[in-house]
Amino acid sequence: MTLLKSALFVATMILAAPLAAQTNLNLGGISADPAAPVEITADNLTVDQNSGTAIFEGNVVLGQGQLRLSAGRVEVIYDGTAGDISRLSATGGVTFVTDTEAAEAQSADYNLDAGTLTMNGDVLLTQGASAISADTMRINLTTGAAQMEGRVRTILTQGGN
């Protein structure tokens, strides 16, 4: 009986320990149409015609379809030829929300050209009662596929306990 208890304890510790390297996820609720309009609200806006950027600061909220992103600061980088938004770089405590998922990080880079969102620094993703954390999360917004990298940690709950 002692051997069985020891084996169960070791198995529990392995499952509860931080996972190393990376984990692949499918975030079914996360999808985006990079061609959809982007709406941004903020306390302040600074535009630099020479560099082709616009900087939104203070209580920034960005929406595109079902996606919502909030941050302290968002830099909008425009395509040099067409003048369309190419990338959004968010810093200052970033929160990303859809109907079924929410993620927090220190910074995020939304590449509309590639249809990807990369979140960096103390990333925490929640899906219902489940949560997973990592240093970096990359999401393909076309497919919903995501990859978590760097000190990935999750707690697996089973049954009614």
C-alpha positions in Angstrom: 0.0 0.0 0.0 2.9 2.4 0.8 4.3 1.8 -2.7 1.0 2.6 -4.3 0.7 5.8 -2.3 4.2 6.8 -3.2 3.5 6.1 -6.9 0.4 8.2 -6.8 2.2 11.0 -5.1 5.0 11.0 -7.7 2.4 11.0 -10.5 0.5 13.9 -8.9 3.7 15.9 -8.6 4.7 15.3 -12.2 1.3 16.5 -13.4 1.3 19.5 -11.2 4.9 20.6 -12.0 5.6 23.3 -14.6 5.8 21.9 -18.1 9.1 22.8 -19.9 9.5 24.1 -23.5 6.2 24.5 -25.3 2.6 23.3 -25.6 0.3 23.5 -28.6 -3.3 24.5 -28.2 -6.4 24.9 -30.4 -8.3 28.0 -29.4 -11.5 27.3 -31.2 -13.2 30.6 -30.2 -10.3 32.8 -31.5 -10.6 33.7 -35.1 -10.3 37.0 -36.9 -10.8 38.6 -40.2 -7.7 40.8 -40.7 -9.6 42.8 -43.3 -12.4 43.7 -40.9 -12.5 47.3 -39.6 -10.4 48.0 -36.5 -12.0 50.4 -33.9 -9.7 52.0 -31.3 -10.6 54.3 -28.4 -8.0 55.9 -26.1 -7.4 59.0 -23.9 -4.7 60.4 -26.3 -3.6 60.0 -29.9 -0.3 61.1 -31.5 0.2 60.7 -35.3 3.7 60.7 -36.9 3.3 61.1 -40.7 7.0 60.6 -41.3 7.2 57.2 -39.7 3.7 56.1 -40.7 2.6 55.4 -37.1 -0.1 56.4 -34.7 0.2 56.0 -30.9 -2.8 55.6 -28.8 -2.2 56.0 -25.0 -4.3 55.7 -21.9 -7.2 53.2 -21.5 -6.8 51.9 -25.0 -9.5 49.5 -26.2 -9.2 47.9 -29.6 -12.0 45.9 -31.3 -12.1 43.9 -34.5 -15.0 41.6 -35.0 -15.3 39.4 -31.9 -11.8 40.3 -30.7 -11.2 42.9 -27.9 -7.8 44.0 -26.8 -7.1 46.6 -24.1 -3.7 48.1 -23.1 -2.0 51.1 -21.7 -0.4 52.0 -25.1 -1.0 50.8 -28.7 1.3 51.7 -31.6 -0.4 51.3 -35.0 2.1 50.7 -37.9 0.7 51.4 -41.3 1.7 49.7 -44.6 3.9 52.2 -46.5 2.3 51.6 -49.9 -1.4 51.0 -49.3 -1.8 53.0 -46.1 -3.6 50.1 -44.4 -2.9 49.0 -40.8 -0.1 46.4 -40.9 0.7 45.8 -37.2 -0.4 46.8 -33.8 2.0 46.8 -30.9 0.5 46.9 -27.4 2.2 47.4 -24.1 1.3 48.4 -20.6 -0.7 45.4 -19.3 -2.4 43.8 -22.3 -5.7 41.9 -22.0 -7.1 40.0 -25.0 -10.7 38.7 -24.9 -13.0 36.7 -27.1 -16.4 35.0 -26.4 -14.6 31.9 -24.9 -11.1 32.8 -24.0 -9.2 35.6 -22.2 -5.4 36.2 -22.1 -3.2 38.6 -20.2 0.4 39.6 -20.9 2.9 42.4 -20.5 2.9 43.1 -24.3 1.4 41.9 -27.5 2.0 42.2 -31.3 -0.9 41.8 -33.6 0.3 41.3 -37.2 -2.7 41.9 -39.4 -0.8 41.0 -42.6 0.1 37.5 -41.2 -3.1 37.1 -39.1 -1.1 36.4 -35.9 -1.1 37.6 -32.4 2.0 37.1 -30.2 1.7 37.8 -26.4 4.9 38.1 -24.3 5.7 38.3 -20.6 3.7 36.5 -17.9 1.1 35.2 -20.3 -2.0 33.8 -18.6 -4.7 32.2 -20.8 -8.0 31.1 -19.3 -10.7 29.0 -21.0 -13.6 28.4 -18.8 -12.3 26.8 -15.6 -8.9 25.9 -17.2 -5.8 28.1 -17.1 -2.4 27.9 -18.6 0.6 30.2 -18.3 3.8 30.7 -20.2 6.4 33.3 -21.2 5.1 33.6 -24.8 1.9 32.7 -26.7 1.6 32.8 -30.5 -1.9 32.5 -32.0 -2.8 32.0 -35.7 -6.0 33.9 -35.8 -7.1 32.2 -39.1 -7.0 28.7 -37.7 -7.2 29.2 -33.9 -4.0 27.2 -33.4 -1.8 28.5 -30.6 1.6 27.7 -29.1 2.7 28.4 -25.6 6.5 28.6 -24.9 8.8 29.1 -22.0 7.9 27.8 -18.5 4.5 26.5 -19.5 2.4 25.7 -16.5 -1.1 24.3 -16.2 -3.1 22.4 -13.6 -5.1 19.5 -14.9 -8.3 18.8 -13.1 -10.1 15.5 -13.4 -13.5 14.1 -12.4 -15.5 15.7 -9.7 -12.6 16.7 -7.4 
